[in-house]
Amino acid sequence: MTTFIVEGTAVRGIPSFYDEINRVFMGGEDWRLADSLDALDDLRYGGFGALATATDPVGVVWRDSEASRRALGRSETVAYYRRKLEQPDVFDQERFRRRLAEAESGTGPTYFDIVLDVFAGHPEVDLVLE
């Protein structure tokens, strides 16, 4: 098994989460993934980065995942949706208004939860939270 280590204490918000993802998976590339859930999902399908060259089963160990859970929690999620609403020509405003309301009320998933869903969409990658 090829194992990659994500350092949860390096994650202090969404930008630093992608800094860590780029450190772990994009070290051999001359470009970086954008701060985007779609880009994170494409990492497995895109034919680039360390996951593209792994021929063994892939494991990802997310150390100190609780630190990342806190950093990518409710307040970071609310800020994320508010940034989306600042770009009405790019993002579906109704969709992000609903998600913002859910985040503010505590009923919707956090950014951390959404990231876990992205990983869950790739059952060939064994994610272990430590």
N, C-alpha and C positions, 0 to 999 in steps of 0.2 A: 504494500500500500504506500502510495505517495502521500505524505502528510504535510499540510501547511498550518502554520501557527499564526493566529490573529491575536495580537496583544490588546486586550480589552482596556487596559489602563491608558493606552495611547489615544483612545476615543474620548473626546471631550465635547463632541457635537458632530453634526453631519459632515462638515468639511474635513475634520480630522479622521472621521470614519473612512472616507474615501482616500485620504492620505495613507491610512493603514492598509486598506485593500490594495492600493497601488504598490505599496512597499512589498506586500506579500505576493501578489500575483502578476505584477507588471514590471518587475525588476529588469527583465531582459528586453523590454520594449523601449523605443525612443519616443514614446508618447504615453499619456496617462488617461485613465478613465475619467470622465466627467463626474460631477456629483449628481448622479442620476440612478434611480432604481432600474430604469431600462438598461443602462450601461452595466449595472451589476448583474442583471439577468443575462445580458449578452455575453458576459465574461465566459460563461460555460458554452454557449453556442457559437461564439464569434470566430473561433479559430485563431485566437491570439492569446498572448499571456501564458503563464505557467500551466494553467489548466489545459490548454490546447495541446501541450506537449506531453502531458502525463499519460502514460500507457497503462499503468497499474490502476487499480481502484484508488479513488481519491478520498482522503479524509481531511477535514478542516477542524482543528482544535481551536476553540475561541476561549483563550485564557482570560480569567477575570471578567467573564461575560456580564456579571452583575454591575460592574463599573460602566460597561457599555450600555446596559439596559437603563441605568440611571441617566447617562449622558444623552441617550436617544429617546428619552421619555416624553412625558406629556408636554412640557414647556417647549422642548425642541420641535416636537411635532406640530404644535400650534404655530410656532414661528415659521416652520416649513410651509404650511398651508397659507399663511399670510403672504409669504414671498410669492407663492404661485398666483395669488389673487392680484398681486401688483403687476402681473403680465397678462392682461385680458386678451391680448392678440395672440398669445401662445397657448394658454391653458383654458380648459373648459371651466368657466367660472362657476356655473351651477354645481358641478361635481365637487369642486374644491370648497365652495361655501358649505355644502353638506358635510364634507369631511372635517372642515374647521369646526363646525358646530358640534360634531361628534367628539372631536378631540377636546374642545373646551368643556364639554359636559362630562368627559371621562368615560364615554361609552364606546368610542372608536379605538382602533389599534394605535399603538405608538409607532414611531418610525422604527424602533427596534423590532417590534412585532412584524412590521411589514418586511423588514430585511429577513427575518426568520422565514416568512412565507416565501420569499424569493428563493432562499436556500432549499426549502421544502419542495419547491417546484423542480428541483434537480435531485431526484432520489439516488442518482448515481454518485452523488457527493455525500459522504457521511459526515454530518456536522455534529460535533460534540461540544457542548457548553460546559466550561469549567468555572 
